[in-house]
Amino acid sequence: GLYCMPSLNGESEMTVPAVRFETLIERYHHEIYSYLWRLLNSSGGPEPALEAQDLAQEVYLRAYRAFGRLRKDSNHRAWLYKIATNCAYTALKRGGRHGQQNVELLDGVERFAASGEQSPEQQAIAGERWDRLRREIANLPPKQQAAVVMRHLQGLDYAEIAVALDCSQDSARANVYQGLRRLRRSLAGELG
């Protein structure tokens, strides 16, 4: 397999262990796929899971081609998110679909709504609220949408978001904040 080889410090000790490309894919495949699916899940698309899987393969191909040039001290997770974000932007532009994708917020929303903790009426109301929230996230500007999804759904920190969006940590934080502010404004009174 392909390795990211560490350099040696002045004492001839390895400073960073070698990382196999295959190990990165094994470690982050589900996370990258989930992120792409959340960004690309189209309400009108016939096979959103296949589209996300195809795009994940494109991400891994691009990552493989660039892996040898990756700095040894790079944050591999953030680096893969950056490639995934760029691939998603390209796919959305190519399909002319920004604003139409339906972002799935939580994989467990349906399980929660189906739990016995709510009456059927409460379940219906909760489902409508989640649908509305998904639509509003899909309508955010691309950078804000990606930042909100990475921070609140994928659990990335601001440093990783900054790498993925190719911006400063302050800009990453601002994109999350502005995205949440837009969501609050557009959903005012609806999620109460």
N, C-alpha and C positions, 0 to 999 in steps of 0.2 A: 504494500500500500504506500501511499504518498505520506511523507512525514514533514512536519514543520520542525526543522532542526534548530536547536538552540546554539547560541554562540558560547564561547568559553570566556570566563572572566580572567583576570590577571593571574589567578592561582590555578588555572587549568581545571576549574570545577564548572560543571554545567549549571547555568543559572536558571534555566527553565526546562522542564522535561519535554522531550519530543512528543508531539501530538499527531496521531494518525488521522488522516482525513476521514476515514471510515468511522473512527470513534466519534468525531464531531457529528456526523450524519446520524449515527445511532443515538447519540445523546439528545440531539435537538430536532430530529425528524418530526415527531408528533407536535412539538411546540410550533415549529415553523409552518407545518401544514395547517394547524388550528388558526394561526394568525392569518395566513393567506385565505383560508375559508371564511373567516370573519370579515375580511375586507372585500372579498369577491362574491360572496354568496348572493347571487342575483335572484330577485323575486321572480323574474321571467325566464331565467335560464333553465334549460331542461336537465342538465347534469352538473350542478354546482360542485359536488364532491369531486367529480372527474376533472373539472376545470382547475380546482385548487391543487389536485394531485399533479396534473400536467405542469402547472406553474411551479410547484415545489421541485419537480425534476429539473426545470429550467434554472431554478435557484441553485441547485446542487451542481449542475453542469458549469454555471458561471463561477461558483465558488471553487470547484475543482481546478478550473483554468487559472484562477488567481491565487490559489493556495500557496504556491511556491514563493510568491512575492509578499506574503503576509508577514508582518513583523512578528518576531517571537513573543513579544509582550502584549500582543493584541488581545482584546476581549473577543474571543471567538463567537460567543453568543450574539453580541451586538453587531459584529461583522456580518453574520448570517442574516440578522434582521435588516441590516442596511441593504443587502442584496435582495432580500425578499420584498422590502418596501419599494425598491426601484423596479423590480419585476412587476409588482402589483400596479404601480403607477402606469407603467407601459401598457399592461393589459387593459386597464380601465380606459386609458386614452384611445387605444386601438379599437376598443369596443364602443367608445363613446357613451359609457355607462355611468360616469360619476353622478351620484345623486339618485341612481336607481337601484344600487346594490342594497341588499337587505342584510345588515350586520347582525349576526346571531350573538347576543350578549353573553348568555350563560348556557352552557350545555345542560345544566340541571334545571332550567326554568320550568320545563314541562313536568319534570318529576315533582318539583315543589308545588306547582299548580295542581297536580293530580293527587297530592298528599291529602290525608284526611283532616288536616288542620284547618281547612277552609270549606265553607259551604259552596255548593255549585255556583251560586251567584257571585260569591267572592272570587272563586276561581276564574269565572268569566271576566270579571272586572280586571283582575290581575293580568290575565292574558292579553286583554286589550291594551293595558298600560305598557306591557313589555313590547307589544307590536309597535306601538307609537314610539317608544324609546328607540327601538331598532331603526325605525324609519328616520328619526331625527339624527341619530349617529351617522347613518348613511348619507345624510344631507350636509354634514360638516365639510368644510374645505379639506382636501386630501391630507395635508400635513397635520391638521388638528385631529382628523379622524384617526389617522395612524397613531398619533401620540396618545390619544385617549385609550385606544384599544391596547397599545403596548403597556401603558401604565396601569390601567384599571382592570384589564382582562387577562393580560399576559404576565403582569407582575414585574415588568422591567423597571429598573431604577432610572433616574434622569440621565446619568452618565451613559447608560446603554442606549437610551432613546436618542440622545444627542449624536452618538455614533451612527445609529441607524438612519437618522434624518439628516445627517451631515450638517449639524448645526452646533451651537454652543449649548451647554447645560441650561443656561438662562433661557435661551430660545426654546429648548425642549420643554422646560417648565412653563414658559409662556404659552406654548401651543396646547399643552394639557389644560392650563387654566382657562384660556380663551375658548377651547372646545367645551369644557364643562360649563362655562358661563353662557355660551350659546344654547347649550342643552337646557340649562335651568330656565333661561328666558323663554325658549320655545315650548317648554313643558310646564310653565307656570300654571298652577292650578289643576294640572292633569294627573300628576303623580301623588298628590297630597294624601 
